Amino acid sequence: LTWREQLKPLLTTRNFAHASDYRVIGADLEGRPVLYYCMKNQLLPLSQCLDQQVVCFLQAVDNMPVGVETATHIWDCHGMILHLNLNPVPLVKIFGIFEGYFAERMHSVIVVDMPWAGALIRDAVWPVVPQRTKDKIAFMSADAAKARIQGTCDATVCSRTAAAMDENRDAKTSLDARRRN
């Protein structure tokens, strides 16, 4: 409740500083929203991305059909900008938000291509992440993530997710081009 009061303006206006590529990219075959977060397109430190993440999750909740209560998150760590993510405190806050305000709304988190530096940050926060949250997190390669999405989403969402992942791995694609898509 304290968190809800602190963020009341955000929760009611849904205005935030655009800090990264974090969006609802579609829904799986069960109707669960699928959110995609590309760390290569992160513009601000993780601590300044929280508002956008909350608003995206609110949008996912708004998109849930009757009977659906959870969402899948894809965190694509390819191209992670290390200096924007060195502080583990915001990551702890994100998991706190998942376990607090959005309790039981997380179906799974697919962490894609986590670099060794990201693993160090994960290891710093892992001891304080509740076990029920840990059980919902899977670390995998881009190919494994695409295969998992293919098994749980229709062709349109699979194609959209794969295209976003491929575009973020294409060194020829500029930040401006990625932003347009």
C-alpha positions in Angstrom: 0.0 0.0 0.0 2.9 2.4 0.7 4.3 1.7 -2.7 0.9 2.4 -4.3 0.6 5.7 -2.5 4.1 6.7 -3.5 3.5 5.9 -7.1 -0.1 7.2 -7.3 0.7 9.8 -10.0 2.4 7.2 -12.2 -0.4 4.7 -11.7 -3.1 7.2 -12.6 -1.4 9.2 -15.4 0.9 6.5 -16.7 3.3 9.2 -17.8 7.0 8.2 -17.8 10.3 9.1 -19.3 11.0 6.8 -22.2 14.0 4.9 -20.9 14.3 1.7 -22.9 12.6 -0.6 -25.4 10.1 -2.3 -23.1 6.7 -3.1 -24.6 3.9 -5.5 -24.8 4.7 -7.4 -27.9 1.7 -9.7 -28.1 0.1 -12.6 -26.2 0.7 -16.3 -26.0 -1.7 -19.0 -26.9 -3.3 -18.8 -23.5 -4.0 -15.1 -23.8 -1.2 -14.1 -21.5 0.5 -10.8 -22.5 4.1 -11.2 -23.6 6.4 -8.2 -22.7 9.7 -7.7 -24.4 12.6 -5.7 -22.9 15.7 -5.0 -25.0 18.7 -3.9 -22.9 20.7 -2.9 -26.0 18.1 0.0 -26.4 18.3 1.1 -22.8 18.8 4.8 -22.7 18.9 5.5 -19.0 20.2 3.8 -15.8 18.0 0.9 -14.7 16.8 3.0 -11.7 15.2 5.4 -14.2 13.6 2.6 -16.1 11.3 1.5 -13.3 8.4 3.8 -14.2 8.3 2.6 -17.8 8.4 -1.0 -16.6 5.5 -0.4 -14.2 3.5 1.2 -17.0 4.2 -1.6 -19.4 3.1 -4.1 -16.9 -0.1 -2.1 -16.2 -0.7 -2.2 -20.0 -0.2 -6.0 -19.9 -2.7 -6.3 -17.1 -5.2 -4.1 -19.1 -4.7 -6.5 -22.1 -5.5 -9.6 -20.0 -8.7 -11.3 -21.1 -11.1 -12.6 -18.5 -9.6 -15.6 -16.8 -6.0 -14.6 -17.5 -4.0 -13.2 -14.6 -0.3 -13.6 -15.5 2.2 -12.3 -18.2 5.4 -13.6 -19.7 8.4 -11.3 -19.7 11.3 -11.6 -22.1 14.4 -9.7 -21.0 16.8 -9.7 -23.9 20.3 -8.9 -22.4 22.1 -8.9 -25.7 24.1 -5.7 -26.0 23.4 -4.8 -22.3 25.0 -1.5 -21.5 26.9 -2.4 -18.4 27.4 1.0 -16.9 23.6 1.6 -16.9 23.0 -1.6 -14.9 25.8 -1.8 -12.3 23.6 -0.9 -9.4 21.7 -4.0 -8.3 19.2 -2.1 -6.1 16.8 -1.3 -9.0 16.7 -5.0 -9.9 15.8 -5.8 -6.4 13.0 -3.1 -6.6 11.7 -4.7 -9.8 11.4 -8.1 -8.2 9.8 -6.3 -5.2 7.2 -4.8 -7.5 6.5 -8.1 -9.1 6.0 -9.7 -5.7 4.1 -6.8 -4.2 1.9 -4.7 -6.4 1.8 -7.3 -9.2 1.8 -10.3 -6.9 1.1 -13.5 -8.8 0.9 -11.6 -12.1 4.2 -13.0 -13.4 3.9 -16.3 -15.4 7.6 -16.4 -16.4 10.7 -14.3 -17.1 12.8 -15.5 -20.0 16.3 -13.9 -19.7 18.1 -14.1 -23.1 21.8 -14.0 -23.7 22.9 -12.8 -20.3 26.5 -11.6 -20.5 29.0 -12.6 -17.8 28.7 -9.0 -16.3 25.0 -9.5 -16.1 25.5 -12.8 -14.3 27.6 -10.9 -11.7 24.6 -8.5 -11.1 22.2 -11.5 -11.0 24.4 -13.2 -8.4 24.4 -10.1 -6.3 20.6 -9.9 -6.1 19.7 -13.6 -6.3 19.9 -14.2 -2.5 17.1 -11.7 -1.9 14.8 -12.9 -4.7 12.0 -15.0 -3.3 12.1 -18.7 -4.3 8.7 -18.5 -6.1 10.1 -15.8 -8.3 13.3 -17.7 -9.0 11.2 -20.6 -10.1 9.7 -18.5 -12.8 13.0 -17.3 -14.3 14.7 -19.1 -17.1 18.1 -18.2 -18.5 18.7 -19.2 -22.2 20.2 -18.3 -25.5 18.3 -16.4 -28.2 17.7 -19.6 -30.2 16.3 -21.4 -27.2 14.1 -18.4 -26.4 12.8 -18.3 -30.0 12.0 -22.1 -29.7 10.2 -21.5 -26.4 8.2 -18.7 -27.8 7.4 -20.8 -30.9 5.9 -23.4 -28.6 3.7 -21.0 -26.7 2.7 -18.2 -29.1 1.0 -17.9 -32.5 3.0 -17.2 -35.7 2.5 -13.5 -35.5 3.8 -13.1 -32.0 6.7 -15.5 -32.8 7.6 -13.5 -35.9 7.4 -10.2 -34.1 9.5 -11.4 -31.2 12.1 -13.1 -33.4 12.3 -9.9 -35.6 12.9 -7.7 -32.5 15.6 -10.1 -31.3 17.3 -10.3 -34.7 17.2 -6.6 -35.3 18.8 -6.0 -31.9 21.6 -8.4 -32.9 22.2 -6.7 -36.3 25.2 -4.4 -36.0 24.1 -2.6 -39.1 20.8 -1.5 -37.6 21.1 2.0 -36.0 19.5 3.0 -32.7 17.2 5.3 -34.6 16.0 2.4 -36.8 15.5 0.2 -33.8 13.5 2.9 -32.1 11.2 3.2 -35.1 10.4 -0.5 -34.9 
